[in-house]
Amino acid sequence: MKTQNSYIPSTLPTHQISCTRLTDQTIVCKSPDKMKEIYTALGEERELALLFLDIRNFTAAMEIRSSYEVIYMIRKLFVLFNRSITEAGGRIVETNGDSIYAVFGLDTNLKMAVQAAVDTAYALLRDVEVFNASYAQPYFNLSYEIGIGVHHGKVVVGQYDLTSKEQLTVMGLPVNIASRLQGETKGLHNNLIVSKLTYDLLTDPKDAELKSVQLKGISAAMNVMLMGNTFHPENYMDDMDLNYYLGISG
């Protein structure tokens, strides 16, 4: 069967051949074996737990303190966050200004990954409380808050070579959903939102409020669980917390 500027071999049924029309109207076709080779090069499909974190009042802090002071504090916070994430078996995929994207399950099964992600979310919330009480409030008169979204699903895990430096990439619709859930923390006034699908995989889930939300860019409404607290919680610190903070952030 001939097409414009291309030829599809007659040895393969046409429904097994993937064709793409380029901008110059050329049609390029690839066999299933070739497409499999391309997909393999892009990465491996895995089912992982995904966590997005955002520091809520980062911009407001920069209005009353110098950029250097705020960035210095954010870096100290990230030291705490990184320790909590890696100790739970997670891995940070990306940091962007005042946000973190981490994955769980690269070396465990899905149920363990989901439990680790939610346990880590509570640890991160505690990290902020310790940081506020021991450092940000007494030295800078600031109090930070974070919003966290957790979801899971099938994603493509690969390595992206950028300027001769490989970087882990984890992409797919579940990643977008987890990011959107983090964004909903502000509107729902709760600092930890977990999808109902992920909540149902938890070994011993805490009581949580069920909500239905319409996420931006997602056609169907989604059930989520409000597993955190409303913003502006009371910050509490004891001697153990202070020693922990000083010991790992310097």
C-alpha positions as CSV (number, residue, x, y, z in Angstrom):
1,M,0.0,0.0,0.0
2,K,1.5,3.3,-1.1
3,T,1.1,6.6,0.6
4,Q,2.5,10.0,-0.1
5,N,6.4,9.9,0.1
6,S,6.3,6.6,2.0
7,Y,5.9,2.8,1.5
8,I,4.4,0.3,3.9
9,P,5.8,-3.2,3.4
10,S,3.2,-5.7,2.4
11,T,4.6,-8.3,4.7
12,L,3.0,-6.7,7.8
13,P,-0.7,-6.1,8.3
14,T,-1.4,-2.4,8.2
15,H,-3.0,-2.4,11.7
16,Q,0.4,-3.5,13.1
17,I,2.2,-0.5,11.7
18,S,2.5,2.9,13.4
19,C,2.5,5.8,11.1
20,T,3.0,9.5,11.7
21,R,2.4,12.5,9.4
22,L,5.2,15.0,9.6
23,T,4.9,18.8,9.1
24,D,6.0,18.5,5.5
25,Q,3.1,15.9,5.0
26,T,5.6,13.0,4.8
27,I,4.2,9.9,6.4
28,V,6.8,7.9,8.4
29,C,5.8,4.3,9.4
30,K,7.5,2.0,11.9
31,S,6.9,-1.7,12.6
32,P,5.9,-3.0,16.1
33,D,9.4,-4.1,16.8
34,K,10.8,-0.7,16.0
35,M,8.1,1.0,18.2
36,K,9.0,-1.3,21.1
37,E,12.6,-0.4,20.7
38,I,11.7,3.3,20.8
39,Y,9.5,2.9,23.8
40,T,12.2,0.9,25.7
41,A,14.7,3.7,25.0
42,L,12.2,6.3,26.5
43,G,11.9,4.3,29.8
44,E,10.3,1.6,31.7
45,E,6.6,1.6,32.8
46,R,6.3,1.3,36.6
47,E,3.6,1.7,39.1
48,L,4.8,4.2,41.8
49,A,3.6,6.5,44.5
50,L,4.0,10.2,43.8
51,L,4.3,13.1,46.2
52,F,4.3,16.8,45.4
53,L,5.1,19.5,48.0
54,D,4.9,23.3,47.8
55,I,5.8,25.9,50.3
56,R,2.7,28.0,50.6
57,N,3.9,31.4,51.8
58,F,7.3,31.6,50.0
59,T,6.4,34.7,48.0
60,A,4.9,36.5,51.0
61,A,8.1,35.8,52.9
62,M,10.2,37.5,50.2
63,E,8.1,40.6,50.6
64,I,9.2,41.2,54.2
65,R,12.7,39.6,54.2
66,S,15.6,39.7,51.7
67,S,15.7,37.2,48.9
68,Y,19.0,35.8,50.3
69,E,17.5,35.2,53.8
70,V,14.4,33.4,52.3
71,I,16.5,31.3,50.0
72,Y,18.8,30.4,52.8
73,M,15.9,29.2,54.9
74,I,14.4,27.3,52.0
75,R,17.6,25.4,51.5
76,K,17.7,24.5,55.2
77,L,14.1,23.3,54.9
78,F,15.0,21.2,51.9
79,V,17.8,19.5,53.9
80,L,15.1,18.4,56.4
81,F,12.7,17.3,53.6
82,N,15.4,15.4,51.7
83,R,16.3,13.4,54.8
84,S,12.7,12.5,55.5
85,I,12.1,11.4,51.9
86,T,15.3,9.4,51.5
87,E,15.0,7.7,54.9
88,A,11.5,6.4,53.8
89,G,13.0,5.0,50.5
90,G,11.8,7.8,48.3
91,R,13.7,9.8,45.8
92,I,13.5,13.4,44.8
93,V,12.9,13.7,41.1
94,E,12.8,17.5,40.8
95,T,13.0,20.6,42.9
96,N,11.8,23.9,41.5
97,G,12.1,27.0,43.6
98,D,9.8,26.3,46.6
99,S,8.5,22.9,45.5
100,I,9.6,19.2,45.5
101,Y,8.5,16.3,43.5
102,A,9.4,12.8,44.9
103,V,8.6,9.2,44.0
104,F,8.3,6.1,46.1
105,G,8.4,2.4,45.0
106,L,11.5,2.3,42.8
107,D,12.8,-0.6,45.0
108,T,9.6,-1.8,46.7
109,N,6.1,-3.0,45.9
110,L,3.2,-0.5,45.4
111,K,1.5,-1.0,48.8
112,M,4.7,-0.3,50.6
113,A,5.4,2.7,48.3
114,V,2.0,4.2,49.0
115,Q,2.4,3.7,52.8
116,A,5.9,5.2,52.7
117,A,4.7,8.3,50.7
118,V,1.9,9.1,53.2
119,D,4.1,8.4,56.2
120,T,6.7,10.7,54.6
121,A,4.0,13.4,54.1
122,Y,3.3,13.5,57.9
123,A,7.1,13.6,58.5
124,L,7.4,16.6,56.2
125,L,4.6,18.4,58.0
126,R,6.4,17.7,61.3
127,D,9.7,19.0,59.8
128,V,8.0,22.3,59.0
129,E,6.7,22.6,62.6
130,V,10.2,22.0,64.0
131,F,11.8,24.4,61.6
132,N,9.3,27.2,62.4
133,A,9.6,26.8,66.1
134,S,13.3,26.4,66.3
135,Y,14.5,28.7,63.6
136,A,12.2,30.7,61.3
137,Q,10.1,32.2,64.1
138,P,12.8,33.1,66.7
139,Y,15.4,34.4,64.2
140,F,13.3,35.8,61.3
141,N,9.8,36.2,62.7
142,L,8.5,33.9,59.8
143,S,6.3,30.8,59.8
144,Y,6.2,28.5,56.8
145,E,3.5,26.2,55.7
146,I,3.4,23.5,53.0
147,G,0.8,21.8,50.9
148,I,1.2,18.1,49.9
149,G,-0.5,16.0,47.3
150,V,-0.1,12.2,47.0
151,H,-1.3,9.8,44.3
152,H,-0.1,6.7,42.5
153,G,-0.3,5.1,39.1
154,K,1.5,3.7,36.1
155,V,4.3,6.1,34.9
156,V,7.3,5.9,32.6
157,V,10.6,5.9,34.4
158,G,13.7,6.8,32.4
159,Q,16.9,8.7,32.2
160,Y,17.1,12.0,30.3
161,D,20.5,13.0,29.0
162,L,20.7,16.8,29.4
163,T,24.1,18.3,28.6
164,S,25.9,15.0,29.2
165,K,24.3,14.6,32.6
166,E,21.7,12.0,33.1
167,Q,18.6,12.9,35.2
168,L,15.8,10.6,36.4
169,T,12.5,11.3,34.7
170,V,9.1,10.0,35.9
171,M,6.2,11.1,33.6
172,G,2.6,10.2,33.0
173,L,-1.0,11.2,33.8
174,P,-0.7,10.1,37.5
175,V,2.1,12.7,37.9
176,N,-0.1,15.5,36.7
177,I,-2.9,14.3,39.0
178,A,-0.5,14.3,42.1
179,S,0.6,17.8,41.2
180,R,-3.0,19.0,40.8
181,L,-3.9,17.5,44.2
182,Q,-1.1,19.5,45.8
183,G,-2.6,22.6,44.2
184,E,-6.0,21.8,45.7
185,T,-4.6,22.0,49.2
186,K,-5.1,25.7,49.2
187,G,-8.7,25.6,48.0
188,L,-9.7,22.8,50.3
189,H,-7.8,24.4,53.2
190,N,-6.0,21.2,54.1
191,N,-2.3,20.7,54.0
192,L,-2.4,17.0,52.9
193,I,-4.6,15.6,50.2
194,V,-4.4,12.0,49.1
195,S,-6.4,10.5,46.2
196,K,-9.1,8.0,47.4
197,L,-7.5,5.4,45.1
198,T,-4.2,5.8,47.0
199,Y,-5.9,6.0,50.4
200,D,-7.5,2.6,49.8
201,L,-4.1,1.0,49.5
202,L,-2.9,2.2,52.9
203,T,-2.3,-0.6,55.5
204,D,-3.8,1.3,58.4
205,P,-5.3,4.6,57.1
206,K,-6.2,7.4,59.5
207,D,-9.7,8.8,59.5
208,A,-10.1,11.4,56.8
209,E,-12.8,13.5,55.2
210,L,-13.9,12.5,51.7
211,K,-14.3,15.2,49.1
212,S,-15.0,15.2,45.4
213,V,-12.9,17.6,43.3
214,Q,-12.6,18.7,39.7
215,L,-9.0,18.9,38.9
216,K,-7.8,21.2,36.2
217,G,-7.2,19.4,32.9
218,I,-8.8,16.2,34.2
219,S,-12.2,15.4,32.6
220,A,-13.8,13.4,35.4
221,A,-14.3,14.5,39.1
222,M,-12.0,12.7,41.5
223,N,-12.6,11.5,45.1
224,V,-9.9,12.6,47.5
225,M,-9.2,12.3,51.2
226,L,-8.3,15.3,53.4
227,M,-5.7,13.7,55.6
228,G,-3.9,16.8,57.1
229,N,-4.8,19.9,59.0
230,T,-6.2,23.3,58.1
231,F,-3.5,25.9,57.6
232,H,-2.0,28.0,60.4
233,P,-1.6,25.1,62.9
234,E,0.0,25.7,66.3
235,N,3.7,25.0,66.2
236,Y,5.1,23.0,69.0
237,M,8.8,22.1,69.8
238,D,10.5,20.2,72.5
239,D,14.2,19.6,73.2
240,M,14.3,16.5,71.1
241,D,12.9,18.3,68.1
242,L,15.4,21.1,68.4
243,N,18.4,18.7,68.7
244,Y,17.1,16.8,65.6
245,Y,16.8,20.0,63.6
246,L,20.2,21.3,64.6
247,G,21.8,17.9,64.0
248,I,20.8,17.5,60.4
249,S,20.5,21.0,59.0
250,G,23.5,22.6,60.6
